[in-house]
Amino acid sequence: MRTTRTIRTPLLTAAACLAVTALSAAPASAVPAALSAAPASAVPAAPKFLSAGQWPASLTPWAAGPVQQGLPAEGSHCTAGTTPAAGTRHRDFRTELDTGARQTITVAPTTAQAEALAAKLRTALVSCLDRLKEQDPGLDGVSRYHGRVNAEEGAHVYSIDTSHPEAGSTDIGLHAVGRDGRTVTVLEWGQLGDLDGAPLKGFEKTTGTAVAKLH
């Protein structure tokens, strides 16, 4: 019989880090404050976030937290330190079970900067497992690239499957980076278990929806 430990592996630990904070903060304005004083015709439409029902189906319904300005205070271990706070908003999601998710959206000043940010985020995901193992030598895991999703300028999907043999715990995280023009979005989904039990195809569909929905 598999047992889980109280202190989870540092990977997304989306179920722990994301679900705990998903609905705790007050809603933020959909338009950055710097733009709020501008004439309505001059304010570009803010990129749209996923709704709760657009994540892969779970045993219990998804609940969506408010859209918040800036970077998340915790979680997102794989991409921490990569995304600028300026032009960034995020939204957390959770279920009643040990599953959580997050979408982060950044609008870069130029298309070239958005391309560079998307490339940095992809590199961060590729190197994430090695960095986690450096932090926790007892951690085992497998990192995989699952290919491109054709939506706008494209999106790329990854999985990071981790376990801690001494404790008998396993965690699976699905990640995606997508871009539409100057806008870059990152999706994170995580729960207890392994890749075989994760809704990979559903996550790929959610990724396509997220990128297409931005603008």
Residue pairs with C-beta under 8 A, 6 or more apart in sequence:
2 168
2 169
2 170
3 167
3 168
3 169
4 167
4 168
4 169
4 192
5 164
5 167
5 168
5 169
8 15
8 16
8 169
8 171
9 132
9 136
9 139
9 162
9 163
9 164
9 169
9 171
10 77
10 132
10 135
10 136
11 77
11 78
11 128
11 132
11 141
11 160
11 162
11 171
11 173
11 190
12 18
12 75
12 76
12 77
12 78
12 160
12 171
12 173
12 175
12 188
12 189
12 190
13 75
13 77
13 171
13 190
14 75
14 99
14 100
14 101
14 102
14 173
14 188
14 189
14 190
14 191
15 97
15 98
15 99
15 100
15 171
15 190
15 191
15 192
16 98
16 100
17 74
17 75
17 100
18 75
18 92
18 93
18 94
18 100
18 101
18 102
18 188
18 190
19 92
19 94
19 95
19 98
19 99
19 100
21 65
21 72
21 73
21 74
21 75
21 92
22 63
22 64
22 65
22 92
22 93
22 94
22 100
23 63
23 65
23 66
23 92
23 94
24 65
25 65
25 66
25 68
26 66
27 66
27 67
27 68
28 66
28 67
28 68
28 69
28 89
29 36
29 69
30 46
30 67
31 43
31 46
32 46
32 69
32 87
35 43
35 44
36 43
45 215
46 89
47 105
47 107
47 180
47 183
47 185
47 214
47 215
48 213
48 214
48 215
49 67
49 89
49 91
49 103
49 105
49 213
50 64
50 91
50 93
50 103
50 187
50 206
50 209
50 210
50 213
51 64
52 61
52 62
52 63
52 64
52 93
53 62
54 206
54 209
54 210
55 62
55 93
55 101
55 189
55 202
55 206
56 189
56 199
56 202
56 203
56 205
56 206
57 199
57 202
58 95
58 97
58 99
59 95
59 97
60 95
60 96
60 97
61 95
61 96
62 93
62 94
62 95
62 101
63 93
63 94
63 95
64 91
64 92
64 93
65 91
65 92
65 93
65 94
66 91
67 89
67 90
67 91
68 89
68 90
68 91
69 88
69 89
70 85
70 88
70 89
70 90
71 83
71 85
71 88
71 90
71 104
72 90
72 92
72 102
72 104
75 102
75 188
76 102
76 104
76 186
76 188
77 128
77 132
78 124
78 125
78 128
78 160
78 173
78 175
78 188
79 104
79 121
79 124
79 125
79 128
79 186
82 117
82 120
82 121
82 124
83 104
83 106
83 117
83 121
83 186
84 106
84 117
87 106
87 107
87 108
87 109
88 104
88 105
88 106
88 107
89 104
89 105
90 102
90 103
90 104
90 105
91 102
91 103
92 100
92 101
92 102
93 100
93 101
93 102
93 103
94 100
94 101
97 191
98 191
98 192
99 189
99 190
99 191
100 189
100 190
100 191
101 187
101 188
101 189
101 190
102 186
102 187
102 188
103 185
103 186
103 187
103 188
103 210
104 185
104 186
104 188
105 183
105 184
105 185
105 214
106 114
106 117
106 183
106 184
106 185
107 114
107 182
107 183
108 114
108 117
108 182
108 183
108 184
109 182
110 182
111 181
111 182
113 182
114 179
114 181
114 182
114 183
114 184
115 179
117 184
118 177
118 178
118 179
118 184
121 177
121 184
121 186
122 156
122 177
125 158
125 160
125 175
125 177
126 143
126 145
126 158
128 143
128 160
129 141
129 142
129 143
129 160
129 162
132 139
132 141
132 160
132 162
133 139
133 141
136 164
138 164
138 165
138 166
139 162
139 163
139 164
140 162
140 163
140 164
140 165
141 160
141 161
141 162
141 163
142 160
142 161
142 195
143 158
143 159
143 160
143 161
144 158
144 159
144 160
144 161
144 195
145 156
145 157
145 158
146 157
146 158
146 159
146 200
146 204
147 156
147 157
148 154
148 155
148 156
148 157
149 155
149 156
149 157
149 176
149 178
149 204
149 207
149 208
149 211
150 208
151 178
151 180
151 207
151 208
151 209
151 211
151 212
152 178
152 179
152 180
152 181
152 211
152 212
152 214
153 178
153 179
153 180
153 181
153 211
154 178
154 179
154 211
155 176
155 177
155 178
155 179
155 185
155 207
155 208
155 210
155 211
156 176
156 177
156 178
157 174
157 175
157 176
157 200
157 203
157 204
157 207
158 174
158 175
158 176
159 172
159 173
159 174
159 175
159 195
159 198
159 200
160 172
160 173
160 175
161 170
161 171
161 172
161 173
161 194
161 195
162 170
162 171
162 172
162 173
163 169
163 170
163 171
163 194
164 170
169 192
170 192
170 193
170 194
171 190
171 191
171 192
171 193
172 190
172 191
172 192
172 193
172 194
172 195
172 197
172 198
173 188
173 189
173 190
174 187
174 188
174 189
174 190
174 198
174 200
174 203
175 186
175 187
175 188
175 189
176 186
176 187
176 203
176 204
176 207
176 210
177 184
177 185
177 186
178 184
178 185
178 187
178 207
178 210
178 211
179 185
179 211
180 211
180 212
180 214
180 215
181 215
183 214
183 215
185 210
185 211
185 214
187 203
187 206
187 207
187 210
189 198
189 203
189 206
191 198
